[in-house]
Amino acid sequence: MGVLVVGSVALDSVKTPFGAVENVLGGSASYFSTAASFFTDVSLVGVVGDDFPGEALTLFREREINIDGLERMQGKTFRWAGEYRYDLNEAITLDTQLNVFEQFRPKLPPGYQDSSYVFLANIDPELQLDVLNQVKGPKFVACDTMNFWIQGKLGALKTVLQRVDLLTINESEARQLAQEPNVVKA
Protein backbone atom coordinates (compact mmCIF):
# COMPACT_ATOMS: atom_id res chain seq x y z
CA MET A 1 0.00 0.00 0.00
CA GLY A 2 1.91 3.10 1.18
CA VAL A 3 1.41 6.76 0.37
CA LEU A 4 3.24 9.16 -1.92
CA VAL A 5 3.75 12.59 -0.34
CA VAL A 6 4.82 15.59 -2.44
CA GLY A 7 5.38 19.06 -1.05
CA SER A 8 7.30 21.40 1.18
CA VAL A 9 10.16 20.38 3.43
CA ALA A 10 11.28 23.46 5.31
CA LEU A 11 13.07 25.01 8.23
CA ASP A 12 10.65 26.95 10.42
CA SER A 13 11.09 29.60 13.08
CA VAL A 14 7.99 29.86 15.24
CA LYS A 15 6.88 32.05 18.16
CA THR A 16 3.98 31.16 20.44
CA PRO A 17 2.83 32.50 23.80
CA PHE A 18 4.60 29.45 25.26
CA GLY A 19 8.03 29.80 23.65
CA ALA A 20 9.96 30.12 20.43
CA VAL A 21 12.12 27.89 18.22
CA GLU A 22 14.35 28.66 15.26
CA ASN A 23 15.25 26.64 12.18
CA VAL A 24 13.37 23.49 13.16
CA LEU A 25 12.03 20.91 10.74
CA GLY A 26 8.88 22.23 9.09
CA GLY A 27 6.83 21.97 5.93
CA SER A 28 3.54 20.20 5.38
CA ALA A 29 5.18 17.27 3.56
CA SER A 30 7.50 16.72 6.54
CA TYR A 31 4.67 16.74 9.07
CA PHE A 32 2.36 14.56 7.00
CA SER A 33 5.12 12.06 6.18
CA THR A 34 6.17 11.73 9.80
CA ALA A 35 2.60 11.23 11.02
CA ALA A 36 1.69 8.80 8.22
CA SER A 37 4.83 6.74 8.86
CA PHE A 38 3.24 5.43 12.06
CA PHE A 39 0.59 3.69 9.94
CA THR A 40 2.01 2.94 6.48
CA ASP A 41 5.00 3.17 4.18
CA VAL A 42 5.75 6.71 3.00
CA SER A 43 7.63 7.94 -0.07
CA LEU A 44 8.53 11.63 0.19
CA VAL A 45 9.19 13.93 -2.78
CA GLY A 46 10.50 17.41 -2.06
CA VAL A 47 13.56 19.63 -2.21
CA VAL A 48 16.02 20.89 0.39
CA GLY A 49 19.13 23.04 0.26
CA ASP A 50 22.68 22.13 1.17
CA ASP A 51 22.06 23.67 4.61
CA PHE A 52 19.38 21.10 5.51
CA PRO A 53 20.36 19.49 8.82
CA GLY A 54 21.45 15.88 8.92
CA GLU A 55 19.34 15.34 12.05
CA ALA A 56 16.19 15.91 10.01
CA LEU A 57 17.28 13.33 7.43
CA THR A 58 18.03 10.97 10.31
CA LEU A 59 14.49 11.50 11.62
CA PHE A 60 13.04 10.57 8.22
CA ARG A 61 15.25 7.47 8.04
CA GLU A 62 14.37 6.44 11.61
CA ARG A 63 10.69 6.68 10.69
CA GLU A 64 11.53 4.54 7.60
CA ILE A 65 10.33 7.27 5.24
CA ASN A 66 11.64 6.65 1.73
CA ILE A 67 13.51 9.84 0.82
CA ASP A 68 14.77 8.73 -2.61
CA GLY A 69 12.60 11.54 -4.00
CA LEU A 70 14.00 14.21 -1.66
CA GLU A 71 16.23 16.30 -3.89
CA ARG A 72 19.16 18.24 -2.43
CA MET A 73 20.02 21.41 -4.35
CA GLN A 74 22.78 23.93 -3.92
CA GLY A 75 21.44 26.88 -1.94
CA LYS A 76 19.30 27.45 1.11
CA THR A 77 16.33 25.37 2.23
CA PHE A 78 12.84 26.90 2.15
CA ARG A 79 12.27 28.88 5.35
CA TRP A 80 9.11 30.10 7.03
CA ALA A 81 8.84 32.28 10.12
CA GLY A 82 5.57 32.75 11.89
CA GLU A 83 3.78 33.55 15.08
CA TYR A 84 0.83 31.94 16.80
CA ARG A 85 -1.05 33.82 19.48
CA TYR A 86 -3.48 32.12 21.84
CA ASP A 87 -5.65 31.00 18.91
CA LEU A 88 -3.28 28.34 17.62
CA ASN A 89 -5.49 27.82 14.56
CA GLU A 90 -4.29 31.08 13.03
CA ALA A 91 -0.70 31.52 11.92
CA ILE A 92 0.71 34.97 11.30
CA THR A 93 3.42 34.78 8.65
CA LEU A 94 6.40 36.96 9.53
CA ASP A 95 8.77 35.87 6.76
CA THR A 96 8.87 33.45 3.84
CA GLN A 97 12.06 32.61 1.96
CA LEU A 98 11.39 30.18 -0.89
CA ASN A 99 15.10 29.65 -1.67
CA VAL A 100 15.59 26.28 -3.49
CA PHE A 101 11.84 25.64 -3.27
CA GLU A 102 11.37 28.36 -5.89
CA GLN A 103 12.94 26.04 -8.51
CA PHE A 104 11.16 22.90 -7.28
CA ARG A 105 9.57 20.91 -10.10
CA PRO A 106 8.50 17.53 -8.72
CA LYS A 107 9.84 14.60 -10.72
CA LEU A 108 8.60 11.28 -9.44
CA PRO A 109 11.28 8.57 -9.19
CA PRO A 110 10.63 5.22 -10.93
CA GLY A 111 7.83 3.31 -9.25
CA TYR A 112 6.32 6.39 -7.62
CA GLN A 113 4.02 6.96 -10.62
CA ASP A 114 2.14 3.79 -9.68
CA SER A 115 1.27 5.01 -6.17
CA SER A 116 -2.31 4.22 -5.22
CA TYR A 117 -2.49 6.81 -2.45
CA VAL A 118 -1.23 10.37 -2.88
CA PHE A 119 -1.02 13.35 -0.56
CA LEU A 120 -0.33 16.67 -2.26
CA ALA A 121 1.09 18.75 0.56
CA ASN A 122 0.84 22.53 0.60
CA ILE A 123 2.53 23.67 -2.63
CA ASP A 124 1.60 25.73 -5.68
CA PRO A 125 -1.56 24.20 -7.21
CA GLU A 126 0.18 24.15 -10.61
CA LEU A 127 2.81 21.83 -9.11
CA GLN A 128 0.05 19.71 -7.57
CA LEU A 129 -1.46 19.36 -11.07
CA ASP A 130 1.94 18.40 -12.47
CA VAL A 131 2.20 15.60 -9.90
CA LEU A 132 -1.33 14.41 -10.69
CA ASN A 133 -0.36 14.22 -14.35
CA GLN A 134 2.61 11.99 -13.45
CA VAL A 135 0.65 9.53 -11.27
CA LYS A 136 -1.12 6.68 -13.06
CA GLY A 137 -4.65 6.07 -11.78
CA PRO A 138 -4.36 6.60 -8.02
CA LYS A 139 -7.15 5.18 -5.86
CA PHE A 140 -7.26 8.15 -3.47
CA VAL A 141 -5.76 11.64 -3.61
CA ALA A 142 -5.79 14.17 -0.77
CA CYS A 143 -4.41 17.68 -0.88
CA ASP A 144 -3.59 20.56 1.39
CA THR A 145 -3.61 24.23 0.49
CA MET A 146 -3.56 27.60 2.22
CA ASN A 147 -4.83 31.18 2.01
CA PHE A 148 -1.86 32.23 -0.16
CA TRP A 149 -2.85 29.81 -2.96
CA ILE A 150 -6.59 30.45 -2.54
CA GLN A 151 -5.95 34.15 -3.09
CA GLY A 152 -3.24 33.94 -5.73
CA LYS A 153 -3.93 30.76 -7.76
CA LEU A 154 -7.66 30.12 -7.37
CA GLY A 155 -8.15 28.91 -10.96
CA ALA A 156 -5.40 26.29 -10.73
CA LEU A 157 -6.60 25.30 -7.25
CA LYS A 158 -10.15 24.71 -8.53
CA THR A 159 -8.71 22.47 -11.26
CA VAL A 160 -6.82 20.48 -8.61
CA LEU A 161 -9.97 20.16 -6.49
CA GLN A 162 -11.77 18.49 -9.39
CA ARG A 163 -9.17 15.71 -9.30
CA VAL A 164 -8.85 15.03 -5.56
CA ASP A 165 -10.93 13.07 -3.08
CA LEU A 166 -10.12 15.04 0.08
CA LEU A 167 -9.09 18.61 0.86
CA THR A 168 -7.55 19.60 4.20
CA ILE A 169 -7.90 23.27 5.16
CA ASN A 170 -8.68 25.21 8.32
CA GLU A 171 -11.90 27.12 9.01
CA SER A 172 -10.52 30.45 7.82
CA GLU A 173 -9.38 28.90 4.53
CA ALA A 174 -12.76 27.18 4.09
CA ARG A 175 -14.52 30.53 4.46
CA GLN A 176 -12.10 32.15 2.00
CA LEU A 177 -12.39 29.37 -0.59
CA ALA A 178 -16.20 29.23 -0.40
CA GLN A 179 -16.53 33.01 -0.07
CA GLU A 180 -18.91 32.25 2.78
CA PRO A 181 -18.53 33.63 6.33
CA ASN A 182 -20.59 30.79 7.85
CA VAL A 183 -18.15 27.91 8.28
CA VAL A 184 -20.97 25.32 8.29
CA LYS A 185 -22.16 26.51 4.88
CA ALA A 186 -18.60 26.85 3.62
C-alpha positions, -999 to +999 in steps of 0.1 A: +000+000+000+019+031+012+014+068+004+032+092-019+037+126-003+048+156-024+054+191-011+073+214+012+102+204+034+113+235+053+131+250+082+107+270+104+111+296+131+080+299+152+069+320+182+040+312+204+028+325+238+046+295+253+080+298+236+100+301+204+121+279+182+143+287+153+153+266+122+134+235+132+120+209+107+089+222+091+068+220+059+035+202+054+052+173+036+075+167+065+047+167+091+024+146+070+051+121+062+062+117+098+026+112+110+017+088+082+048+067+089+032+054+121+006+037+099+020+029+065+050+032+042+057+067+030+076+079-001+085+116+002+092+139-028+105+174-021+136+196-022+160+209+004+191+230+003+227+221+012+221+237+046+194+211+055+204+195+088+215+159+089+193+153+121+162+159+100+173+133+074+180+110+103+145+115+116+130+106+082+152+075+080+144+064+116+107+067+107+115+045+076+103+073+052+116+067+017+135+098+008+148+087-026+126+115-040+140+142-017+162+163-039+192+182-024+200+214-044+228+239-039+214+269-019+193+275+011+163+254+022+128+269+021+123+289+054+091+301+070+088+323+101+056+327+119+038+335+151+008+319+168-010+338+195-035+321+218-056+310+189-033+283+176-055+278+146-043+311+130-007+315+119+007+350+113+034+348+086+064+370+095+088+359+068+089+335+038+121+326+020+114+302-009+151+296-017+156+263-035+118+256-033+114+284-059+129+260-085+112+229-073+096+209-101+085+175-087+098+146-107+086+113-094+113+086-092+106+052-109+078+033-092+063+064-076+040+070-106+021+038-097+013+050-062-023+042-052-025+068-024-012+104-029-010+134-006-003+167-023+011+188+006+008+225+006+025+237-026+016+257-057-016+242-072+002+241-106+028+218-091+000+197-076-015+194-111+019+184-125+022+156-099-013+144-107-004+142-144+026+120-134+007+095-113-011+067-131-047+061-118-044+066-080-072+052-059-073+081-035-058+116-036-058+142-008-044+177-009-036+206+014-036+242+005-036+276+022-048+312+020-019+322-002-028+298-030-066+304-025-059+341-031-032+339-057-039+308-078-077+301-074-081+289-110-054+263-107-066+253-073-101+247-085-087+225-113-068+205-086-100+202-065-118+185-094-092+157-093-089+150-056-109+131-031-101+150+001-091+186+009-075+196+042-079+233+052-087+252+083-119+271+090-105+304+078-094+289+045-128+272+041-145+305+045-121+321+020-124+294-006-162+292-004-165+330-001-189+323+028-185+336+063-206+308+078-182+279+083-210+253+083-222+265+049-186+269+036 
